[in-house]
Amino acid sequence: MKNPYDVLRAKEQELIKVRKEMDALRIAARLLGAEDKSAGEVCQPLTRVVEMP
């Protein structure tokens, strides 16, 4: 049986990694939105974030 503290620590590390990936995706989405606007296309901004438990 796994130590619950080790499992918790691993899950917390995974959560930190996912949050960093989400931040990177938000930055990329903003950059892509800026490129689309400069090309004449209208891009809908991300206005809603759904957090999962």
SULTA-V393250 format. One record per pair of residues at least 6 apart in sequence whose ideal C-beta (glycine too) atoms are under 8 Angstrom apart, sorted by sequence separation. I is the first residue (numbers start at 0). GAP is how many residues later the second one is. If there is no record, write none. Layout:
# SULTA-V393250
i=[I;I]
gap=[GAP;GAP]
This chain:
# SULTA-V393250
i=[35;36;35;32;31;32;28;25]
gap=[6;6;7;10;11;12;17;20]
